[in-house]
Each structure stands twice: as structure tokens, then as C-alpha cells.
Amino acid sequence: MITVNTVIVLVLVLMLVLLLLRVPVAVSLGLSGALGLVALRGINHTTNVLGAEPFSETATFSLTIIPMFILMGMFAVRANVADYVFKIADRVLGRFPGGLGIATVAASAGFSAVSGSSIGTAATMARLSVNEMRAAGYPASMATALVAVAGTLGSMIPPSTFLVLYAILAQVSVAEMLAAGIVPGILSAIAYALWIMFAGWRMNRQGKVVTEADSVKDALDQATELNAEQREKTPLGQLPWRGLVYIAILFLIVLGGMYSGIFTATESAAFGAIAAVIILLFELRKEGAKGIWHGITQALQNTASTTAMVFFIVIGSAILSSFFIAAQVPNKITEAVLSWNMAPQMVMLVLLLSLIPLGMVLESLSLLMISVPLLLPVALEFGFDPIWLGILIVKFIEIGMVTPPVGINAFVVAGTTGIRSETVFRGIMPFFVLDLILIAIFFFVPDIILFLPSLVQS
């Protein structure tokens, strides 16, 4: 007779095979969990679960915050907020070594504060900055890798969909979870900017412009260089400063309203979306009713497709979680790690480091959905803060977003720019090392993560 442990192994193998075959994440999770439930509990129990879980997991008020944040980000994209922020950052920071790269990081951090989307940030900044950096002499691998890594800031800086989903899965405060992402997000942006400043200084010192066989095609287009030169001469007063005003308004409405107690987390997301559509109307007013209608409908369509994807994954994850519970997987993991006779910190470190190879083969949302029910019980058993754990999990997910073979941000940048994905992955290593250093700091100094949430609690 087949044992429970054998069923667990077979389900996990099936799930990994389906994911590697590029079967949709929700289908991979749900099908694996359903077959596991059939093996353990039979057809009747499984059909009951499949009938109840999709409704019970999605018909919750707390999940409405996700489409609201996505909608706010889509309206911000259509209102050209990212374009404005990049122009300002490029003009102000361009004088420093690696100035274009620093501007890219700054603009990515700023746009992340209103988009909440890592993929959206990477795609937008790839369109705005990669050609500019290549024309300025950045190697194609460095320029594209920087955009891919800077795009991951959308997973950490509020209003991050990943942090919201983690808060719902872990049953912790959304407001505290979003507050916890602020300092790690800012520190990550600073680390990336310092590295690119060092790289720019080193290139300037060597006195050479680096090009690659697949990069600039004899200095790209002269028009790009002329545009960069013209932008450098743009007076500060003529820069689109309203882009920063828009970000400040949205950030103040969402986080200010939430932490002041004026709005709940869901209400703040809804008011943020309302403010974003007003910004969109103002920005597109010169394009007439047709332009406004096109911008709004595109934002709504993108929001609907993204929201459907997220909720579909939530349903698949719920079915897999039902199997985990039926097979007592969390209890087995807890019992196993308690038998290691290691310090609790070392146990958590080993478990978290296991997310690196998993992140290389699992899509980011699926990794979040799988890791939380497995790691959270262990963390709670050892007395670790679930908010601290959530930030570390999301940070490891950020690494997975840019590492082969399924680094989604790298593929997004490659697809947007027409540069080969191998070139993007080739430039990732310095940022991979930086992220590991940041994770070590966050792991051993948890107050960096927990300071702001403690203020929210009080």
C-alpha cells in the first residue's frame, strides 16, 4: 500500500514537472493538490474540496485590495508617471558616475511606490532606459540586468502585491506588512545605486566605452545620443516635476490614509485607484475623449487579466494547501527540523536558503504560495516574527525573478528590448551577491524590518 510520504513526494515531483513544462501555475498547483487528495482521501472528499475552495478562498473582502492596487498601478502607467520620474532622475542624477543607471534605480523605486508590480516596473523601465544606457556606453548585459533587478523593487516597496498576498496567507496585518517593506526596499535601491555608481566610476577611470557584439550596432542611433544631450541641457524648471507630485499624492493617500486610521487597507487602495484615474484624466485631457477612453479601457483590461491570473493562482494554491494539510506536511516539516538539534536561527537560515534553488525553477507567485504554508509553521514554532519572515521570503523571491531558467523579470526586459535573455542573465551576478548581503543583514538584524511595523502597532 502506498504511504503518505510517497504520495507527498509524487505530488511535489508532479508539480515541479508541470511547472517546468510551462503548464499554467494555477493548473500545476491545483492539479497536483487534487491528485494528492484523491490518493489520500478519495474522490468524494476531493470533489467537495474542489467545489468549496474556489469560493471560500476568493470570496473574502480582504482580497479586494489586490485589484485596487493593480488598478492604481495601471492608471499610473497610462498617465506616463514612470516617464516623468525617469526624466527627472536622469536630469538630476546624470552628472554622477553611472548616472543613467542610478536614475534607472531611482525611477524604478519611485514607480514601484505607485505600481506595486515588479513585472510592470521592469517592462516600463526597460522601454525608457535601456537604449539610453547602451548609447552612453553601458554594456548590454549591465544595462538590462540593472533594469531587471531594479524592477524587483516593485515586490518590496508598498503597495506590493506580494506583501499583500503574504499578509493574507499568514493572517497578519496588511498595514504592518506594507510598512515592513519600506526600509528593506529603500536599502535595496541604495545598494543597487551604489554598485552602479562604482561600476560607472570604474568604466570612466578605464577611459573606454564598452560595447558587445549583440549590443549597440555601431553606437545604436545617433538620435538617441542627441536626445540624451538635449535632455542634459533641459532647465530644471522645465522638467515634469508633476510626476513626483503624483507619486507623493498616491503614496500619501494609500499609506498616509492607512496608517493615520482614516482608511482601512482596502479603502486606501480604492481611494488610491480613484486618485490615479483622476491623474490619468488630467494627463490625457489634450488627447480628447478618444484618448481618455483608450487609456481607461486599456488600464481596465490589464487590471482584469492580471487580477484573474492572481486569483486563479490563489485557488490553485488553496487546493495544494488542502493536500498539505491532509498529508500533515507542515507538522512533518516542523518535527523534522526540531530533530536537527540546531539553533533556531540556523534552522530558519537553512530553510530560507532552500528558496534560492526553488526560485530558479518556480515562478514567483507559485513560490510564495508554496513556501508560506511550509515555512510559516516552523517560524512560529521557533518564535520568529511572521512579518520578518515575510520580508525575507519576498527578498528570496526577488532573487528568483532574475535568476535562470525562469527569471521572469529577465525575460520581460529581454522581450521589451529585443536583447537576448542570455545577455540579461550574464549581468545578474553582481546584483545576486548584493541581494545575498542584504538578506544576511535583514536576517541577523531583524529590527531593520520590524521597526516601522512596531510603530503601526502602537
Secondary structure, DSSP 8 states (H G I E B T S, - for coil): ---HHHHHHHHHHHHHHHHHTT--HHHHHHHHHHHHHHHHH-HHHHHHHHHHHHHHHHS-GGGGHHHHHHHHHHHHHHTTHHHHHHHHHHHHHTTSTTHHHHHHHHHHHHHHHHH--HHHHHHHHHHHHHHHHHHTT--HHHHHHHHHHHHGGGGTSSS-HHHHHHHHHHT--HHHHHHHTHHHHHHHHHHHHHHHHHHHHHHHHHT-----TTS-TTTS-HHHHHHHHHHHTS-GGGS-THHHHHHHHHHIIIIIHHHHTSS-HHHHHHHHHHHHHHHHHHHTGGGHHHHHHHHHHHHHHHHHHHHHHHHHHHHHHHHHHHHHHHTTHHHHHHHHHHTT---HHHHHHHHHHTHHHHHHHS-HHHHHHHHHHHHHHHHHHTT--HHHHHHHHHHHHHHHTTSSSS-HHHHHHHHHHT--HHHHHHT-HHHHHHHHHHHHHHHH-THHHHHHHHHHH-
